[in-house]
Amino acid sequence: MIKRIATAAVLIPLVLLLVLKAPLSVLAIVAGTIALLAVAEFLKLATYYGVQPLTLTTYAFVGLFFVFLTVTITGRTPLVETTALTYGTAIFVALAPFLFLAIAMVRNDLATGYPAAAASVIAFAYIAIPMALLVNIRQQAAGAIFVIYTLLVVWAGDIFAYFVGKAIGRHRMSPRISPNKTWEGAAASIMASVMVGTLWLQHSAGISRTLLEAGLIERRAGVFALEQPQLWTAIILSAIVNIAAQLGDLVESLIKRGAGVKDSGALLPGHGGILDRIDAMLFAVPVVWAWSAWRLMR
């Protein structure tokens, strides 16, 4: 527990500072690095299923995707950048199965080709795309506020699920996949996320002014005046984001349980691997991105 708290105490301020102050190109590079580390852990988990991954090819494909993402950061309007990412991602998604299957054909053992290609496609869709969407949220109007909102909603839900589930949890949610998760913890998680997310969005105009005056954000990155989301929007969005985050946590638990391992890696003391730390975010980010993109295009 001490290692877990110490790691969080170091990482959280760094993450918030990165979101607020780092140039978008730097944020894209960091997101790409995290994605590659998580992909490496995912492919290692795949080996426990008897899969022989296309490791270097997958790294190259994910790396090229984040190069594309960085190139689209040109300072143009948020709508143009979001549209470019949407079309570009669609092209990468369409190419991925064909590319990985074609490369798998050169293997001596043809029986390993399809599982390896499937693992690479899933790694790209499961990890790389959500991390790219997180960068695109930051590119959009009020991006800093919505990225931090996403982080706070996920973190609050995770903390309350852990402590409430440990204290009063009695009814197991999914004993085969994650024996420690309970319905009591899940309910507390939703309530915490809704409370924290709603408070953040309802006070986002004031928070934005404070951050702007402190020189931590540019005006485009904040929420001002009539841009502030309505109360019911904040409540419903926060609940959906939390449910997505909890599903993301369970999905990674499924992968690890099937592989027979406790953690995806050991890079973060007290937390396990990178994938262990971002599993909930991978499902939560697309929800926030879809809402923010819809909001942008109205």
Helices and strands as residue ranges (DSSP letters): H 2-21, H 24-47, H 55-72, H 78-104, G 110-112, H 113-123, I 124-128, H 129-139, H 143-168, E 172-174, E 178-182, H 183-202, H 204-213, G 219-221, G 225-227, H 231-259, H 274-297
